[in-house]
């Protein structure tokens, strides 16, 4: 299956009280799940990382619905207040459910998108969502180590996947590992060696951006397999 077979469809989401935002939907043949994929604070859904991740996930039979938060749609640099971000995530999940009837839904995203999705889930479960996947969970601001941003995760009752670079300055590993341990069997941590918060790796690591993307998609797909497995 070549990349050209996977044309992203443009969609529009209506957000209560905030107009509409753009979305992009990729549905691979024989899809086995759909990932509602929120962007990070500084770059929207068409950023190269988002596009490549969606294409790689499609190769593993994972549909994706990427979407813009309202501030990004307007070209603003100031992220939306949490309540509006949460409403946008909910609208995107509802849209994914319409386009992927019968498929398991996974919600989450990159950095800010991961955090807003997990907050929304902690406040009221996202309908039909069977797990959350975080591509670089932003545990704390750079240089200000703390675990306060993970407090709400205790209220999340679905499985969570943390895909994290070992050089991520927004999630020091010695802080993140105890958080994941505290969450117990619900949480899975996959470490991407040498990667930073943007999943960049230094040349000396022997890896390149393509290898990192392959690893991210493979780890996501392997985690999905565990969700499908019957409970012991």
N, C-alpha and C positions, 0 to 999 in steps of 0.2 A: 504494500500500500504506500504510494508516494505521497509526499506532502501536498502535491497539487490536487489529490483526490479529496482533500479535506478543506473545502472552502468554508470559511466562517460566514454564517448568516447574520445579517444585521437585524437586531430587534430593538424595541423601545419599551422601557419599563415606566409605568406610572407610579410615582411616589406620593402618598397622601400628603397634600399640602405643599408639595415641592416640585410640581410639574413632572416632566419626564426626563429620563436619562437613557443613554445608548447602552446597548449590550451586544455581545458577539457570541454566537452559539456554534459549536462544532459537534456534530454527531457522527462518530465513526460507525462503520458497519458492525453489526453484532455487538453494540455497546452493552456493557455490563453494569455501568453506574454512570452517574453524572455528578461532576464536581462544580459547585457554585463558587466561583474563583474571584475573590475580591482583591483589588490592587493595593499597593503600598501608598504611603502618604505623599511621596514626591513624584510619582509617575503613574499614568493611567493604564487602562486595560490593553492599549496597543503597544506598550513598552516591549522591547525585544525579549526581556525575560519572560513576561506574561505570554507572549506569542509562542515562544519556543517551548515553554512548559506545556501549553495547551496542545501543541502539535505532538510533543513526545507522549503525553498522556493518551492522546487518540490512538497512538500505535499500540497501546496496551488495552484498547477497548473502553477507554474512559472518555465520555462526552464532557464538554466543559461549557459553562455559561459564564463568560467574563462580563463585567459591567462597570460603569462609571459611578462613583459617588457624585452627588450633586455639585460639590465645589469644583471637582475636576472637570465635570461637564461644562461649567461656566468659565473655566480657565483661571480659577482662583488658586492661590497657594495655601490658603488657610483651611485645614480639614474641617468638615462639618462637625457640629456638636454631636455627641454620642447618640442622642435620641433619633436624630435624622439619619445618621449612619446605620443604626439598627433597623430603622424602617426601610431603608434601601436594601439591606441584606434580606429582609423578609419578603420584599417585593421580588427580588431576584430568585429566592427559593421557590416562591409561588409560580413564577414564570418557568423555572426549570421543571417543576412538577407537571406543568401543562404540556411541555414539549417532550418529556420523558416519562410517560405514564408507565407505571409498573417497574421502573428502574430505581435501585437504591440511590438516594441523594446523599452526597457528602458536601458539607459546606466548609468554608475557610478561606485561606488566601495568603498573600504576602504581607508580612509585617503589620502595618496599621489595619489592613483588611482582615488579617487573622484575629487581631485583638477585638475589632468591632464585631466580628462574627461570633467569637466565643462569648463576648459580653451579651449579645442578643440571645444566644442559646441559654446562658445562665439565668437571664431574666424571665424567659418564657420559651420552652423548647420550640425550635423551628419545625413546623409541620413536615413530617415525612423524612426528616434528616436522621440518618442512622450513624453518622460519625462526623468528626471535625478533623481537618488536616491543615496544619500550619507550616507554611514555607518561610521559616525565619520568624518565630514568635518573638515580639519585641518585649523582652522581660523588663528592661529598664533603659533609661536614656544612656547614651554613651558616656562613660566616665562617672556614672552615678549608680553603682551597683545596689540593687534592691530586689525584693521579690513581691512587692506590694501589687504589681500589675497582674500577678497570678492568683490573687486571693479569690477572684470570682470563679476560677476554674473548679473549685470544690463543689460548686452548684451545677456543674455540667455532668450529666448522667449518661452521655453517650461516649463511645471510644474516641480517643484523641491521638493523632499522629503528629509528633514534633519532628520536622525535618530541619536540622540546625547545623550550621557550619561551626567547626571547632574554633575558628578565629572570629566569631561573631561578637562585636563590641557591644551589641544591644542584648546579649544573653550570655553572660559569662558562664561557661560550662559548670564551674563548681557551685554556681547558684541554681542553674537550671536542673541539674541532675537530681538534687534533693526534692525539687518541686515535682518532677515526674514520678519519683519514688513515692512521694506523699499521695499522689493521685491513684497509685495502685494499678490494678489490672486494666483500668480504663485507658491508661496512657502508655504510649510507645514512643521511644526516642531513637531516631536514626541520625547518627552523627556523620556529617560530610567532612572528611578530613581536609584540613588546610583552608576550608572555605570561609569567607567573611559574611557579613550580613546580606550582601548582594549576591552571594554564592560565587564570587570571584575567587580564583585560586592563583597563587604565585607560580611562575613558570617552573621554579625549582621543585615544585611538588610532584612533577611528572604527570600531572593531570591537565586537561584543558577544559574549556567551557562546555564542549560537547559531551565529554565524559561525565562532567558534573550533572548535566541535564539528564543523561541516560540513567545515572545513579538515582537522582531524585524520582524520576518516573518509575523506575524499577522498584524502589522502596515503597512508593505509594501503592503500586499494583500488588506487591507482596502483602502489604498491610490489609488491602481490600480482601485478599484471599482469606485472611484470618477472620474478617467480619462475616464472610459467607459460611465459615465452618460452623457445624452444629455445636451448641454449648455442651460442654462435658458435664 
